[in-house]
Amino acid sequence: MKKKVKKSLKTNNIKTSKNPIFKKDLNGKIIFIRHGETDYNIDFAKKGSKIKYDINYLDGHLNSNGIKQAEKTAEIFKNIDVEAIYVSPLYRTLESASIIFKNHPKKSELQLIIHPLLTEVISSMHNFTDDIDLKKSIYNEKSEIKVDWSIFNEEFKTKEEQNFYYMNYVNLLSKTKYDNIKNNMYNSLKAGKMKESISELGKIIRDLKMKRIESLEHLFNRTVKFKEYLKDKYKNSISNSNKKIIIISHSCFGQMFTSNECYGKTNIKEYPKDCCDMS
């Protein structure tokens, strides 16, 4: 029976559990996949933070090598029995998921479930989303693999909220600055100047000389919230490791997701030493 989506997935007041719900054993119930390579991944390694807020990297797509990586991963997963596939709303994860499962023998039974909590830490243009309506038109119920946006739509109901959903995970800006930025972004969207508004947000963050506008602690709390969601939804099959829950997300999210060290901490400033290397 399909369970009703919880009314709120917001993470502002989450208290971390003392004990991890899932360990990082990829031979168990959950398999975590990082998306394939993008041009931003390559260029950031070469040029560093000066490209973080370049509008040309907004919601980047897989490059040719990233596509090959996803195709290679598809070979590994063609014989895996899948219970559910959860995907971040960004292009590179959607593209990776579509390639990985496009030739799966049970493709007609599969669907990609878009879950906003899986998005990458809010830190650069690469992690801000592009036009959601366009994205939905490409990845939808009629796609080669069905795409389910119901959780995303339940959490973010208006066009403005959906296009700037990632602003709900920002927690390092003052309330005044945050409200001003969000109002300006909403007004820009209505005026048909969405990219200009996102570019301006990038300039503001760059001028503040911030590494990110979402703290690592907040990111970790998001991973806990998602684990709680999974535990509740799959409580009757969580011990069955034959059917896998696939998560297709990002490196920073994955590092926090696979850490046990973070539980019980209240001031997470660095990536934990026990996390899986997602590079």
ZIFENPE-V935843 format. One record per pair of residues at least 4 apart in sequence whose ideal C-beta (glycine too) atoms are under 8 Angstrom apart, sorted by the first residue. I is the first residue (numbers start at 1). J is the second residue. D is the distance in whole Angstrom. If there is no record, write none. Layout:
# ZIFENPE-V935843
<<I	J	D> <I	J	D>>
This chain:
# ZIFENPE-V935843
<<3	232	8> <3	233	6> <5	150	7> <5	151	5> <5	154	5> <6	229	7> <7	154	8> <8	155	7> <9	116	7> <9	117	6> <9	151	8> <9	155	5> <9	225	7> <9	229	7> <10	155	8> <10	168	6> <11	117	7> <11	169	7> <11	218	7> <11	221	5> <11	222	5> <11	225	5> <12	171	7> <14	221	4> <14	222	8> <14	224	6> <14	225	6> <16	220	7> <16	221	6> <16	224	6> <16	262	7> <16	263	6> <16	264	7> <16	265	7> <16	266	8> <17	21	7> <17	224	6> <17	263	6> <18	263	6> <18	264	5> <19	263	6> <20	227	8> <20	260	5> <20	263	6> <21	224	8> <21	227	4> <21	228	7> <21	230	8> <21	231	5> <22	28	8> <22	29	7> <22	30	6> <22	227	6> <22	230	8> <23	28	7> <23	260	7> <24	258	4> <24	259	8> <24	260	7> <24	275	8> <24	276	6> <26	30	8> <26	31	6> <26	32	7> <27	241	7> <28	241	5> <29	234	8> <29	238	6> <29	239	8> <29	240	7> <29	241	5> <29	244	7> <29	245	6> <30	230	8> <30	244	7> <30	245	5> <30	246	8> <30	247	6> <31	80	8> <31	244	5> <31	245	7> <31	246	5> <31	247	7> <32	247	5> <32	249	7> <32	254	6> <32	257	6> <32	258	7> <32	276	8> <33	73	7> <33	96	7> <33	100	7> <33	246	7> <33	247	7> <33	248	5> <33	249	8> <34	248	8> <34	249	7> <34	250	6> <34	251	6> <34	254	6> <34	278	5> <35	62	7> <35	66	7> <35	88	8> <35	90	8> <35	92	4> <35	93	5> <35	95	8> <35	96	4> <35	248	7> <35	249	7> <35	250	7> <36	62	5> <36	65	7> <36	66	3> <36	67	6> <36	68	8> <36	69	4> <36	70	5> <36	73	8> <36	92	7> <36	95	7> <36	96	5> <36	99	8> <37	41	5> <37	42	7> <37	62	7> <37	63	6> <37	65	5> <37	66	4> <37	69	6> <38	42	8> <38	60	4> <38	61	7> <38	62	6> <38	63	6> <38	66	6> <38	92	5> <38	126	7> <39	43	6> <39	57	7> <39	60	6> <39	63	5> <40	44	6> <40	51	7> <40	57	5> <40	60	5> <40	124	8> <40	126	4> <41	45	7> <42	46	7> <42	63	7> <43	47	5> <43	51	6> <43	57	8> <44	48	7> <44	49	8> <44	51	6> <44	52	7> <44	126	8> <47	51	5> <51	57	6> <52	123	7> <52	124	4> <52	125	6> <52	126	8> <52	202	7> <52	206	7> <53	124	7> <53	125	5> <53	199	8> <53	202	3> <53	203	7> <53	205	6> <53	206	5> <54	125	6> <54	202	8> <55	125	6> <55	195	6> <55	198	7> <55	199	5> <55	202	7> <57	124	7> <57	125	5> <57	126	5> <58	125	5> <58	126	7> <58	128	6> <58	130	6> <58	195	7> <58	198	6> <59	90	6> <59	91	5> <59	92	8> <59	126	7> <59	128	6> <59	129	5> <59	130	4> <60	91	7> <60	92	6> <60	126	5> <61	91	5> <61	92	6> <61	95	6> <62	66	3> <62	67	5> <62	70	7> <62	91	8> <62	92	6> <62	95	5> <62	96	7> <63	67	7> <64	68	7> <65	69	6> <66	70	7> <66	92	7> <66	95	8> <66	96	7> <67	71	6> <67	95	8> <67	99	7> <68	72	6> <69	73	6> <69	96	8> <70	74	7> <70	95	7> <70	96	5> <70	99	4> <70	100	5> <71	75	8> <71	99	6> <72	76	8> <73	77	6> <73	96	8> <73	99	8> <73	100	5> <74	78	6> <74	99	6> <74	100	5> <74	101	7> <74	102	7> <74	103	6> <74	104	8> <76	80	8> <77	82	8> <77	100	6> <77	101	7> <77	104	7> <77	246	8> <78	103	7> <78	104	6> <78	105	7> <79	105	8> <80	244	6> <81	106	8> <81	242	6> <81	243	5> <81	244	7> <82	101	8> <82	104	7> <82	106	7> <82	110	6> <82	243	7> <82	244	6> <82	246	6> <83	234	7> <83	237	7> <83	243	4> <83	244	6> <83	245	6> <84	113	6> <84	234	8> <84	245	5> <84	246	7> <85	97	6> <85	101	7> <85	110	6> <85	111	7> <85	112	5> <85	113	6> <85	245	8> <85	246	4> <85	248	7> <86	113	5> <86	115	5> <86	118	6> <86	245	7> <86	246	7> <86	247	5> <86	248	7> <86	249	8> <87	93	5> <87	94	6> <87	97	5> <87	112	5> <87	113	7> <87	114	6> <87	115	7> <87	118	7> <87	248	5> <87	249	8> <88	93	4> <88	94	8> <88	114	8> <88	115	7> <88	118	4> <88	119	5> <88	120	7> <88	248	7> <88	249	5> <88	250	6> <88	253	8> <89	93	8> <89	94	7> <89	114	5> <89	116	6> <89	118	8> <89	119	6> <89	129	6> <89	132	8> <89	135	7> <89	152	6> <89	165	7> <90	94	7> <90	119	6> <90	120	7> <90	127	7> <90	129	6> <90	250	8> <91	95	6> <91	130	7> <91	135	7> <92	96	6> <93	97	6> <93	118	7> <93	248	5> <93	249	6> <93	250	7> <94	98	6> <94	112	7> <94	114	8> <94	135	7> <94	139	5> <94	147	8> <95	99	6> <96	100	6> <96	248	6> <97	101	6> <97	112	5> <97	145	8> <97	248	5> <98	102	6> <98	112	7> <98	139	7> <98	143	7> <98	144	7> <98	145	6> <100	104	8> <100	248	8> <101	107	6> <101	110	6> <101	112	8> <101	145	6> <102	107	7> <102	144	6> <102	145	6> <103	107	7> <104	110	6> <106	110	6> <107	144	8> <107	145	6> <110	145	6> <110	146	7> <111	145	7> <111	146	4> <111	147	7> <111	148	5> <112	139	7> <112	145	6> <112	146	7> <112	147	5> <112	148	7> <113	148	5> <113	151	7> <114	139	8> <114	147	7> <114	148	7> <114	149	5> <114	151	7> <114	152	5> <115	151	6> <115	152	7> <115	226	7> <115	229	8> <116	151	7> <116	152	5> <116	155	6> <116	156	7> <116	165	6> <116	168	8> <117	222	5> <117	223	8> <117	225	6> <117	226	4> <117	229	7> <118	226	7> <118	247	7> <118	248	8> <118	249	4> <118	250	8> <118	253	6> <119	127	7> <119	129	8> <119	165	8> <119	166	6> <119	169	7> <119	249	8> <119	250	7> <119	253	7> <120	126	8> <120	127	4> <120	249	7> <120	250	4> <120	251	8> <120	252	6> <120	253	6> <121	127	7> <121	212	6> <121	214	5> <121	216	7> <121	219	5> <121	250	8> <121	252	4> <121	253	7> <122	127	6> <122	128	8> <122	166	5> <122	167	8> <122	169	5> <122	170	6> <122	212	6> <122	213	5> <122	214	4> <123	127	6> <123	211	7> <123	212	4> <123	213	7> <123	214	7> <123	252	7> <124	128	8> <124	202	8> <124	212	8> <125	198	7> <125	202	5> <127	166	7> <127	250	8> <128	166	6> <128	198	5> <128	201	7> <128	202	8> <129	135	8> <129	163	7> <129	164	8> <129	165	7> <129	166	6> <130	134	7> <130	135	7> <131	135	6> <131	163	7> <131	194	7> <132	136	6> <132	159	8> <132	162	5> <132	163	5> <132	165	8> <133	137	7> <133	159	7> <134	138	7> <135	139	6> <136	140	6> <136	149	6> <138	143	7> <139	143	6> <139	147	4> <140	146	8> <140	147	6> <140	149	8> <141	146	5> <141	147	7> <141	148	8> <142	146	8> <143	147	5> <149	153	5> <150	154	6> <151	155	6> <152	156	6> <152	162	7> <152	165	7> <153	157	7> <153	162	8> <155	165	8> <156	161	4> <156	162	5> <156	165	5> <156	168	8> <157	161	6> <157	162	8> <158	162	7> <159	163	6> <159	189	7> <160	164	6> <160	185	8> <160	186	5> <160	189	6> <160	190	8> <161	165	6> <161	168	8> <163	189	6> <163	194	7> <164	182	7> <164	185	5> <164	186	7> <164	189	8> <166	170	7> <167	178	8> <167	181	8> <167	182	6> <167	185	7> <169	214	5> <169	218	7> <169	219	8> <169	222	7> <170	178	6> <170	213	5> <170	214	6> <171	213	8> <171	214	6> <171	215	6> <171	218	5> <172	210	7> <172	212	7> <172	213	5> <172	214	7> <172	215	6> <173	177	5> <173	178	4> <173	181	7> <173	213	6> <174	178	7> <175	179	6> <176	180	6> <177	181	6> <177	204	8> <178	182	6> <179	183	6> <180	184	6> <181	185	6> <181	201	6> <181	204	7> <182	186	6> <183	187	6> <184	188	6> <184	197	6> <184	200	7> <185	189	6> <185	194	8> <185	197	5> <185	198	7> <185	201	7> <186	190	7> <187	191	6> <187	197	8> <188	193	4> <188	194	6> <188	196	6> <188	197	3> <188	200	8> <189	193	8> <189	194	5> <189	197	7> <193	197	6> <194	198	6> <195	199	6> <196	200	6> <197	201	7> <198	202	7> <199	203	7> <200	204	7> <201	205	7> <202	206	6> <203	207	6> <204	208	6> <205	210	6> <205	213	6> <212	216	8> <214	218	5> <214	219	6> <215	219	7> <215	268	7> <216	220	6> <216	256	7> <216	268	5> <216	269	7> <216	270	7> <216	271	7> <217	221	7> <217	265	8> <217	266	7> <217	267	7> <217	268	4> <218	222	7> <219	223	7> <219	252	7> <219	253	7> <219	256	5> <220	224	7> <220	256	4> <220	259	7> <220	262	5> <220	268	6> <221	225	6> <222	226	6> <222	253	7> <222	256	8> <223	227	6> <223	253	7> <223	256	5> <223	257	4> <224	228	6> <225	229	7> <226	230	7> <226	257	8> <227	231	6> <227	257	8> <228	232	6> <229	233	6> <230	234	6> <230	238	8> <230	245	7> <231	235	6> <231	238	7> <234	238	5> <234	245	7> <237	243	7> <247	257	8> <249	253	5> <249	254	6> <249	257	7> <250	254	6> <250	278	8> <251	255	6> <251	278	4> <251	279	7> <252	256	7> <252	271	8> <252	278	8> <253	257	6> <254	258	6> <254	275	8> <254	276	6> <254	278	4> <255	259	7> <255	271	5> <255	272	7> <255	275	4> <255	276	7> <255	277	8> <255	278	6> <256	262	7> <256	271	8> <256	272	8> <256	275	7> <258	274	8> <258	275	5> <258	276	4> <259	272	4> <259	274	6> <259	275	4> <260	274	6> <261	265	7> <261	272	4> <261	273	7> <261	274	5> <261	275	8> <262	268	6> <262	272	5> <268	272	8> <271	275	6>>
